[in-house]
Structure formats: C-alpha cells, structure tokens
Amino acid sequence: MAKERFFLELEPSEAVMKSWPHVVIVGGGFAGLKAAHRLAGKPVRVTLVDKRNFNLFQPLLYQVASGLVSEADVATPLRLLLAKAANVQVLLGEVVDLDAENRDVVFNDRRLHYDSLILATGSGSTYFGHEEWRELAPPMKILEHADEIRRRVLSALEEAEQTPDRDRCRCLQSVVVVGGGASGCELAGSLNELMRHAAQRDFRQLDPQLCRVFLVDPGDRVLRAMDPELSKAAGTYLSSRGVELVLGGRVQSIEAGRLTVAFKNPPAGTPPERVLEAATICWSAGVRASHLGKLLADRTGCTVDRGGRVVVEPDFSIVGHPEIRVVGDLCSYSHTIDGKSLPGMAGPAVQMGGWVALDLLAQLTGERQKTFRWFDFGSMAVIGPLFAVADLRGIKLSGSFGWLLWGLAHLAFMPANENRLTLLTKWLWMIATRQRAGLLITGRPDQHMGVEVGLERAERVEDPTPAQPLEEPATA
C-alpha cells in the first residue's frame, strides 16, 4: 500500500517528518515550481497550493491562440511534475486570506499553518481602468483566454466563408492586437500566418487579400524593451508579411468590431483618430500583479508599487515578516546593480524561486546564502516561421538563427520531457507543411471570459477601482 503524504493536519505518515519545518508555496508557476523542485527530498515538508492543477508555460500561449499547438502541449499537471518528491504535497485551491501573525493561509475553508511562506502567484492583465474592454478584447494570460481568441478568429473565418458582402468579409477577416511587446508581436505574427494560409488553402470562398492584422502600440516602434536594431528588424518583417503597424496611438475606445486609436501628435494632414474595424480584438498591452499582493499589503502593511507588485527586501522577504517570501511577477525586486526592478519574465522567476529555496535550506544549517544576483540571459521574440529576434547579453541575432536559439531556449525551460517532444514535433511539422494541429472551435461564445486569475470578484465587490486614463503598456 502506498504511503500517505498528507500534511493538512500536520501529521505526516513518516514520524521523522513531524519535526521538519513546513514550507507553504502558493502558486505553481515558474517561480513556485522551481522552489518546490529545489526543496524536494530535503528535510522540510512542502505544501504547494494552486487554483489550477497544472503548470502553464505562458510564453507559448500565443501558439495555442493561433492553433499551432494544443493546450496539453503547454501545460503539465503539477502532481506529475512533483510525483517523485515524497516530502511535497500538492493541493488544489485558491488562497483567499492569510494571517501573518499566526502564520496561517486560508483556502477551501481551511487554515493551513506554515513556518515559511513563499508567494508566487504571478500576474494578470490590466486594462488601465477600462475593465469594460475585457469582454470585447480578450487578454492572453490563461489557457481559457487563448482558447477564446482561437475560437473568435476561426469562427469569424467560418462566417466569412458564407458571407457575400465583401465589406463584411473584410471585417471578419481582420484582427487587431493591442500591445507591441513580445507577446503582442508573437500573437500578431502567428495569427497573420494562420489567417492568410487558411484563407488560401483551407477555405474555398475567402479572398486572402482581405486578411488584415493590425498591431497597435503607443510607442514609435515595436519591442521597445529590445535594442532598436532588433526592434526595426521585427517591425520590418511584420510589415513585409502583411501586418499593419499602428504606432504612436493609444486606444481611445473599444466596441464590438471597432477600435478607435487616438494619436497625440499625428503627422500633418492626418486625422487625430483612426477607427479599425475587426471582428477579433486581442489585448496584450498591460500587466498587473496578482491580487494577492494587495491582500498581503492589507494584512501586513507591506508596500506595493504602482503595478501592485510587493516591494521586497534583498532576500525577497517583506519588512517585519522574514518568514514570508514573495517571488516571480508578484514581487518588485530592485536590489540590482543598476537599481532597476527585475522584469516579469520566466528567467528571473525561475532564478528567484530557486534562490529562495536554497536560502531556506541554508537557514536550517545556520549558514548564509550568497546575495541574489540575477543572470540576464537576454530577451527574444519569435515573429514568424523561422524568424525571431534575440538579444543575448549584447549578441544581437535575427532571422532563422535567432529562431533556432529561441526554440532551444523555450524547450529548455519547458518542465516536462513529453511537452518538449510534442512541441518540437509540431514545430517541425508546421515548418514542413504549414499545417496547424490545434484548429478546433470548441465551447460556447465567451464561456471562458468569466474565468478569473485570482480574487478579482471579491476585490471588485469590496473596493471597486475607478476608471483611470490609459497608461503606457508594459513590455514583455
């Protein structure tokens, strides 16, 4: 009979575990999973709590949205990833409250006591005070949102196949992507390839010339976080493939099938506003920290920055509570050489989670961990088939070689070998045949738009946020 490994009542089946400190990790993303892996097999009891039962590889969500891969290719069950760790328990649930004084977290109507707490609940999308846009322009932070984008694009093409009105077809075959960061560029490039190829090969009545993808960003170039040379290469490639860049304008309003862009300094002879008509509108323009940061601030008095991220100490703890660590997209860590806060990407999150786990283990033996130093591997974005841009610590690459490095990096970060194999196979198949495996229309319209990242409903009821002007979007 298999050994039981349940720690809810702090009564582990093995007597030796009773004296081990209890580490609770909230969030099974890049940072939380890395911390759990580092603590696996060590003299600590670990409980990983997440509202989803899987680890999601967010950087490839755009490939789910564009039908290149399926959901299971970018998500792996947490229990599968931690099955061999006898000292790690995975629990499904959303933490809705915490008692810092008594060291308890509350979820599923239970109180779970901890000796050390690691909060790694990630981030969600922000509409900068215009939450009414969310239903009209899905974000791309969870699987359900990627499914909804795919459903909207494919449903529009199916409707266009049966529509004799050419103007209506032009709207149905158009997509607007808001946000020119890495996620926006990747989504725009992939949807553009999907629609043009599908219209030419899979549909009999569609005119490929009517397919349009608009990429809207308030800056003067896409990928502003990257080197201008690479940014220019990405913009040139997107334009050559038919993506229309609408730069220098901010979203003024979004209605069903219509998006209005306002330009602060339009060129002479051009109107200050432009209306884009498209059946599908996607949002990748802003990021906000998980609402657990606000909850933590309410319960402990810790500081959060403008984006809702928790300001942490050099060891990722918060003032007055060294037993609470905050990592990943939820934390604002500015104890860097240049004083700039670490970016919300997979690389820093993995390094944070691993360092905190090692620091907890060092404390058990009375040792001191070396100061955290983030190693910047660089940034990259894939813009189209066999074309990517990459800035690897000053080494600038674009084109097919950049795509090769992008693919190797993403496969390396993927937590499960099975996913690595399926992704590689589907990428190679797509390159050879241009066929996509995930072009399924499933579910009812908008059925997933009510799925929340965390605590949104409760926060809206308790403290509704007033609308504010649209701000500069964060780059990926």
C-alpha positions as CSV (number, residue, x, y, z in Angstrom):
1,M,0.0,0.0,0.0
2,A,1.4,3.4,-1.0
3,K,2.5,5.7,1.7
4,E,0.2,8.6,2.6
5,R,1.8,12.1,2.4
6,F,-0.9,14.5,3.6
7,F,0.2,17.5,5.7
8,L,-3.1,19.4,6.1
9,E,-3.3,18.4,9.8
10,L,0.5,18.4,10.1
11,E,0.5,14.7,10.8
12,P,2.8,13.2,8.1
13,S,2.8,9.4,7.9
14,E,6.6,9.2,8.5
15,A,7.5,10.2,12.1
16,V,10.7,11.9,11.1
17,M,8.8,14.5,9.1
18,K,6.9,15.7,12.2
19,S,10.0,17.7,13.3
20,W,10.6,19.2,9.8
21,P,9.7,22.8,9.2
22,H,6.6,23.4,7.0
23,V,7.0,25.4,3.8
24,V,3.9,26.5,2.0
25,I,4.2,27.6,-1.6
26,V,1.3,29.5,-3.1
27,G,1.5,29.3,-6.9
28,G,2.7,26.6,-9.3
29,G,4.2,28.8,-12.0
30,F,7.8,29.2,-12.9
31,A,9.0,30.5,-9.5
32,G,6.8,28.3,-7.3
33,L,7.6,25.1,-9.2
34,K,11.3,25.8,-9.1
35,A,11.2,26.4,-5.4
36,A,9.3,23.1,-4.9
37,H,11.8,21.2,-7.0
38,R,14.7,22.6,-5.1
39,L,13.1,21.6,-1.8
40,A,12.2,18.1,-3.0
41,G,13.9,15.4,-1.0
42,K,15.2,17.9,1.6
43,P,14.4,17.9,5.4
44,V,11.3,20.1,5.0
45,R,7.6,19.5,4.5
46,V,6.3,21.3,1.5
47,T,2.8,22.1,0.5
48,L,2.2,23.6,-2.9
49,V,-1.2,25.3,-3.3
50,D,-2.6,26.5,-6.6
51,K,-6.0,27.2,-8.0
52,R,-5.1,25.3,-11.2
53,N,-3.8,21.7,-11.1
54,F,-1.2,22.4,-13.8
55,N,1.9,24.4,-14.6
56,L,1.3,26.7,-17.6
57,F,4.1,27.7,-19.9
58,Q,2.8,31.2,-20.6
59,P,5.4,32.2,-23.2
60,L,3.7,29.8,-25.7
61,L,0.1,30.8,-25.1
62,Y,0.0,32.7,-28.4
63,Q,0.7,29.4,-30.2
64,V,-2.4,27.9,-28.5
65,A,-4.4,31.0,-29.6
66,S,-3.3,30.6,-33.2
67,G,-3.8,26.9,-33.4
68,L,-0.2,25.9,-33.7
69,V,-0.2,23.7,-30.6
70,S,-2.8,22.3,-28.2
71,E,-3.5,23.1,-24.5
72,A,-1.8,20.0,-23.3
73,D,1.4,20.9,-25.1
74,V,2.0,24.0,-22.9
75,A,0.5,22.7,-19.6
76,T,1.7,19.9,-17.3
77,P,-0.1,18.6,-14.2
78,L,1.7,19.7,-11.1
79,R,1.2,16.3,-9.5
80,L,3.0,14.7,-12.4
81,L,5.9,17.1,-12.1
82,L,6.3,16.5,-8.3
83,A,5.2,12.9,-8.1
84,K,8.6,11.6,-7.0
85,A,9.0,14.1,-4.2
86,A,7.8,12.3,-1.1
87,N,8.0,15.5,1.0
88,V,5.9,17.6,-1.3
89,Q,2.1,17.7,-1.2
90,V,0.1,19.4,-4.0
91,L,-3.3,20.9,-3.0
92,L,-5.9,22.4,-5.3
93,G,-7.4,25.6,-4.1
94,E,-7.2,29.4,-4.1
95,V,-5.7,31.2,-1.1
96,V,-8.3,33.9,-0.2
97,D,-6.8,35.2,3.1
98,L,-3.7,34.9,5.3
99,D,-3.0,35.5,9.0
100,A,0.6,36.7,9.2
101,E,0.7,36.9,13.0
102,N,-0.4,33.2,13.4
103,R,1.3,32.1,10.2
104,D,-1.8,30.7,8.5
105,V,-3.1,30.8,5.0
106,V,-6.8,30.3,4.3
107,F,-8.1,28.3,1.3
108,N,-11.0,25.9,0.7
109,D,-12.4,27.0,4.1
110,R,-9.3,25.6,5.8
111,R,-6.4,27.2,7.7
112,L,-3.0,25.9,6.8
113,H,-0.1,26.7,9.2
114,Y,3.3,27.4,7.8
115,D,6.8,28.0,9.2
116,S,7.8,29.7,5.9
117,L,5.6,31.0,3.2
118,I,6.6,31.6,-0.5
119,L,4.1,33.6,-2.5
120,A,4.5,33.1,-6.3
121,T,1.0,33.8,-7.7
122,G,2.2,35.6,-10.9
123,S,0.4,38.3,-12.8
124,G,-2.7,39.1,-14.8
125,S,-3.8,41.6,-17.4
126,T,-4.8,45.2,-16.8
127,Y,-7.0,47.4,-18.9
128,F,-5.9,50.6,-17.1
129,G,-9.2,51.3,-15.6
130,H,-11.3,50.2,-18.6
131,E,-12.5,46.8,-17.5
132,E,-15.4,47.1,-19.8
133,W,-13.0,46.3,-22.6
134,R,-12.1,42.9,-21.3
135,E,-15.2,41.1,-22.8
136,L,-14.5,42.7,-26.2
137,A,-10.8,42.2,-26.3
138,P,-9.6,39.0,-24.5
139,P,-6.2,39.1,-22.8
140,M,-3.8,36.2,-23.1
141,K,-2.8,35.1,-19.6
142,I,-4.5,31.8,-19.1
143,L,-5.5,28.8,-21.3
144,E,-9.1,29.8,-21.4
145,H,-8.2,33.2,-22.9
146,A,-6.1,31.6,-25.6
147,D,-8.9,29.2,-26.4
148,E,-11.3,32.2,-26.7
149,I,-9.0,34.1,-29.1
150,R,-8.7,31.0,-31.3
151,R,-12.5,30.4,-31.2
152,R,-13.2,34.0,-32.2
153,V,-10.7,34.0,-35.1
154,L,-11.8,30.7,-36.6
155,S,-15.5,31.5,-36.1
156,A,-15.1,34.7,-37.9
157,L,-13.4,32.9,-40.9
158,E,-16.2,30.4,-41.0
159,E,-18.8,33.2,-41.1
160,A,-16.8,35.0,-43.8
161,E,-16.9,31.8,-45.9
162,Q,-20.7,32.2,-46.1
163,T,-20.9,36.0,-46.4
164,P,-21.4,37.5,-49.8
165,D,-20.8,41.1,-48.6
166,R,-17.2,42.0,-49.3
167,D,-17.0,44.7,-46.7
168,R,-18.4,42.4,-44.1
169,C,-15.8,39.8,-45.1
170,R,-13.1,42.3,-44.7
171,C,-14.1,42.9,-41.1
172,L,-14.5,39.2,-40.4
173,Q,-11.0,38.5,-41.8
174,S,-9.4,41.3,-39.7
175,V,-7.7,41.1,-36.3
176,V,-6.4,43.9,-34.0
177,V,-3.7,43.1,-31.5
178,V,-3.2,45.8,-28.8
179,G,0.3,46.0,-27.4
180,G,3.6,45.8,-29.3
181,G,5.7,43.9,-26.8
182,A,6.9,40.4,-27.2
183,S,3.5,38.8,-26.6
184,G,1.8,41.2,-29.0
185,C,4.3,40.8,-31.8
186,E,4.3,37.0,-31.4
187,L,0.5,36.8,-31.4
188,A,0.1,39.2,-34.4
189,G,2.7,37.4,-36.4
190,S,1.2,33.9,-35.7
191,L,-2.4,35.0,-36.3
192,N,-1.4,36.6,-39.6
193,E,0.2,33.4,-40.8
194,L,-2.8,31.4,-39.7
195,M,-5.4,33.5,-41.5
196,R,-3.5,34.1,-44.7
197,H,-2.6,30.4,-45.1
198,A,-6.1,29.2,-44.1
199,A,-7.8,31.6,-46.5
200,Q,-5.6,30.5,-49.3
201,R,-5.6,26.7,-48.7
202,D,-8.4,25.6,-46.4
203,F,-11.4,27.8,-47.4
204,R,-12.9,28.0,-50.9
205,Q,-14.7,31.3,-50.8
206,L,-12.3,33.6,-48.8
207,D,-10.1,36.2,-50.5
208,P,-6.6,36.1,-48.8
209,Q,-6.2,39.8,-49.8
210,L,-8.9,40.7,-47.3
211,C,-7.0,39.2,-44.4
212,R,-5.6,42.0,-42.2
213,V,-3.8,42.1,-38.8
214,F,-3.3,45.5,-37.1
215,L,-0.7,45.8,-34.3
216,V,-1.4,48.9,-32.1
217,D,1.2,50.4,-29.8
218,P,1.6,54.0,-28.4
219,G,5.4,53.9,-29.0
220,D,7.3,54.7,-32.1
221,R,8.4,51.1,-32.6
222,V,7.5,47.6,-31.6
223,L,9.6,45.7,-29.0
224,R,10.7,48.9,-27.2
225,A,12.4,46.8,-24.5
226,M,14.8,45.5,-27.0
227,D,17.7,47.0,-29.0
228,P,16.4,49.5,-31.7
229,E,18.2,47.5,-34.3
230,L,16.3,44.3,-33.4
231,S,13.1,46.3,-33.0
232,K,13.5,47.6,-36.5
233,A,14.1,44.1,-37.9
234,A,11.0,42.8,-36.2
235,G,8.9,45.7,-37.5
236,T,10.2,45.3,-41.0
237,Y,9.5,41.6,-41.0
238,L,5.9,42.0,-39.7
239,S,5.2,44.7,-42.3
240,S,6.6,42.5,-45.1
241,R,4.3,39.7,-44.1
242,G,1.2,42.0,-44.2
243,V,0.9,43.1,-40.5
244,E,0.0,46.8,-40.4
245,L,1.8,48.6,-37.6
246,V,-0.3,51.4,-36.0
247,L,2.2,53.2,-33.9
248,G,2.1,56.3,-31.8
249,G,-1.5,56.0,-30.8
250,R,-3.4,55.0,-27.7
251,V,-6.7,53.0,-27.6
252,Q,-9.5,55.5,-27.1
253,S,-12.5,53.2,-27.1
254,I,-13.4,49.6,-28.0
255,E,-16.8,48.5,-29.2
256,A,-18.0,45.3,-30.8
257,G,-16.0,45.0,-34.0
258,R,-14.5,48.5,-33.7
259,L,-11.4,50.0,-32.0
260,T,-10.6,53.7,-32.0
261,V,-7.0,54.8,-31.8
262,A,-6.1,58.4,-30.8
263,F,-2.8,59.9,-31.9
264,K,-1.2,62.6,-29.7
265,N,1.0,64.1,-32.4
266,P,-0.4,62.9,-35.8
267,P,1.6,63.8,-38.9
268,A,0.4,66.8,-40.8
269,G,-2.6,66.1,-42.9
270,T,-3.6,63.0,-41.0
271,P,-6.7,62.8,-38.6
272,P,-6.1,62.6,-34.9
273,E,-8.1,59.4,-34.6
274,R,-8.4,56.2,-36.6
275,V,-11.1,53.6,-36.4
276,L,-10.1,50.0,-37.0
277,E,-12.9,47.6,-37.9
278,A,-12.1,43.9,-37.0
279,A,-14.2,41.0,-35.8
280,T,-11.5,39.9,-33.4
281,I,-9.6,42.2,-31.0
282,C,-6.9,40.9,-28.6
283,W,-5.2,42.6,-25.7
284,S,-1.6,42.3,-24.6
285,A,-0.9,45.8,-23.6
286,G,-0.6,45.7,-19.8
287,V,0.4,43.6,-16.9
288,R,-0.7,43.8,-13.3
289,A,0.4,41.7,-10.3
290,S,-1.8,39.1,-8.7
291,H,-4.4,40.5,-6.3
292,L,-2.7,38.5,-3.6
293,G,-0.2,41.4,-3.4
294,K,-2.9,43.8,-2.3
295,L,-4.2,41.2,0.2
296,L,-0.7,40.8,1.6
297,A,-0.4,44.6,2.0
298,D,-3.7,44.8,3.8
299,R,-2.7,42.1,6.2
300,T,0.9,43.0,6.9
301,G,1.3,46.7,5.9
302,C,3.9,45.9,3.3
303,T,4.5,48.2,0.4
304,V,3.2,47.6,-3.2
305,D,4.3,49.5,-6.2
306,R,2.1,51.2,-8.9
307,G,1.6,47.9,-10.6
308,G,0.5,46.1,-7.5
309,R,3.8,44.2,-7.0
310,V,5.1,43.7,-3.5
311,V,8.3,45.6,-2.7
312,V,10.7,43.1,-1.2
313,E,14.0,43.0,0.8
314,P,17.2,41.6,-0.8
315,D,16.2,38.1,0.4
316,F,12.7,38.5,-1.1
317,S,11.1,38.9,2.4
318,I,8.8,41.7,3.4
319,V,9.5,44.1,6.2
320,G,8.6,42.7,9.6
321,H,8.0,39.2,8.3
322,P,11.2,37.4,7.3
323,E,9.3,34.1,7.1
324,I,7.2,35.4,4.1
325,R,9.0,35.5,0.7
326,V,7.5,36.9,-2.5
327,V,8.9,35.9,-5.8
328,G,8.2,36.0,-9.5
329,D,5.9,38.5,-11.2
330,L,4.3,39.3,-7.8
331,C,7.4,40.9,-6.4
332,S,9.2,44.2,-7.1
333,Y,12.9,43.4,-6.7
334,S,15.1,46.5,-7.2
335,H,18.2,45.3,-5.3
336,T,20.1,45.1,-8.6
337,I,23.3,46.6,-9.7
338,D,21.5,49.3,-11.7
339,G,18.7,49.7,-9.3
340,K,16.1,48.7,-11.9
341,S,13.3,46.3,-10.9
342,L,13.7,42.8,-12.4
343,P,11.4,42.2,-15.4
344,G,8.4,39.9,-15.2
345,M,9.7,37.1,-17.3
346,A,10.3,33.3,-16.9
347,G,14.1,33.6,-16.5
348,P,14.1,35.9,-13.4
349,A,11.1,34.0,-11.9
350,V,13.0,30.7,-12.1
351,Q,16.1,32.2,-10.6
352,M,14.1,33.8,-7.8
353,G,12.3,30.6,-6.8
354,G,15.5,28.6,-6.8
355,W,17.4,31.1,-4.7
356,V,14.7,31.4,-2.1
357,A,14.5,27.6,-1.7
358,L,18.3,27.4,-1.2
359,D,18.2,30.2,1.2
360,L,15.6,28.4,3.3
361,L,17.7,25.3,3.3
362,A,20.8,27.3,4.3
363,Q,18.9,28.7,7.3
364,L,18.3,25.2,8.6
365,T,22.0,24.7,8.9
366,G,22.8,28.2,10.2
367,E,24.5,29.1,7.0
368,R,24.1,32.3,4.9
369,Q,23.2,32.2,1.3
370,K,25.1,34.4,-1.1
371,T,23.3,37.6,-2.1
372,F,20.9,37.0,-5.0
373,R,22.3,38.1,-8.4
374,W,20.1,37.7,-11.4
375,F,21.9,36.4,-14.5
376,D,20.4,38.1,-17.6
377,F,20.4,35.6,-20.4
378,G,18.8,38.2,-22.7
379,S,15.5,38.6,-24.4
380,M,13.9,37.2,-27.6
381,A,10.7,37.1,-29.5
382,V,9.6,34.9,-32.5
383,I,7.9,37.0,-35.1
384,G,7.1,34.4,-37.8
385,P,8.1,31.0,-39.2
386,L,11.8,30.6,-38.9
387,F,12.2,34.3,-37.9
388,A,13.0,35.6,-34.4
389,V,15.0,38.4,-32.8
390,A,17.2,37.8,-29.9
391,D,19.5,40.0,-27.7
392,L,21.7,37.6,-25.7
393,R,23.8,39.8,-23.5
394,G,24.8,42.1,-26.3
395,I,24.9,39.5,-29.0
396,K,22.1,40.5,-31.5
397,L,20.6,37.9,-33.7
398,S,17.6,37.9,-36.1
399,G,16.2,35.6,-38.7
400,S,16.4,31.8,-38.8
401,F,19.4,31.6,-36.4
402,G,17.5,33.7,-33.9
403,W,14.5,31.4,-34.3
404,L,16.7,28.3,-33.6
405,L,18.0,29.8,-30.4
406,W,14.5,30.9,-29.4
407,G,13.3,27.3,-29.9
408,L,16.2,25.8,-27.9
409,A,15.7,28.2,-25.0
410,H,11.9,27.6,-24.8
411,L,12.4,23.8,-24.9
412,A,15.0,24.1,-22.1
413,F,12.6,26.0,-19.9
414,M,9.7,23.5,-20.5
415,P,9.3,21.5,-17.3
416,A,8.3,18.1,-18.9
417,N,10.1,16.0,-21.4
418,E,6.9,14.9,-23.0
419,N,6.0,18.5,-23.8
420,R,9.4,19.1,-25.3
421,L,9.0,16.2,-27.7
422,T,5.4,17.2,-28.8
423,L,6.4,20.8,-29.2
424,L,9.4,20.0,-31.3
425,T,7.4,17.6,-33.4
426,K,4.6,20.1,-34.1
427,W,7.1,22.9,-34.8
428,L,8.9,20.8,-37.4
429,W,5.7,19.6,-38.9
430,M,4.4,23.2,-39.3
431,I,7.7,24.3,-40.9
432,A,7.5,21.3,-43.4
433,T,3.8,21.5,-44.2
434,R,2.4,24.8,-42.8
435,Q,-0.4,22.8,-41.2
436,R,-1.5,23.5,-37.7
437,A,-2.8,20.8,-35.3
438,G,-5.0,22.8,-33.0
439,L,-7.6,24.5,-35.3
440,L,-10.6,23.4,-33.3
441,I,-13.6,25.6,-32.4
442,T,-14.8,24.4,-29.1
443,G,-17.1,25.7,-26.3
444,R,-19.7,28.4,-26.3
445,P,-19.0,32.0,-27.2
446,D,-17.4,33.9,-24.3
447,Q,-17.8,31.0,-21.9
448,H,-14.3,31.4,-20.6
449,M,-14.2,35.2,-20.2
450,G,-15.5,34.9,-16.7
451,V,-12.6,32.8,-15.6
452,E,-10.6,34.8,-13.1
453,V,-6.9,34.8,-12.4
454,G,-7.5,35.3,-8.7
455,L,-9.6,37.2,-6.2
456,E,-11.0,39.6,-8.8
457,R,-14.6,39.2,-7.9
458,A,-14.0,39.7,-4.2
459,E,-11.9,42.8,-4.8
460,R,-14.5,44.4,-7.1
461,V,-17.2,43.9,-4.5
462,E,-15.1,45.3,-1.7
463,D,-13.2,48.0,-3.4
464,P,-14.2,48.9,-7.0
465,T,-11.5,50.7,-8.8
466,P,-12.5,53.9,-10.6
467,A,-11.6,54.3,-14.3
468,Q,-8.3,55.9,-15.0
469,P,-6.6,57.2,-18.2
470,L,-4.9,54.6,-20.3
471,E,-1.2,54.3,-19.4
472,E,1.9,53.2,-21.2
473,P,1.7,49.5,-21.6
474,A,4.3,47.3,-20.1
475,T,6.6,45.5,-22.5
476,A,7.1,41.8,-22.2
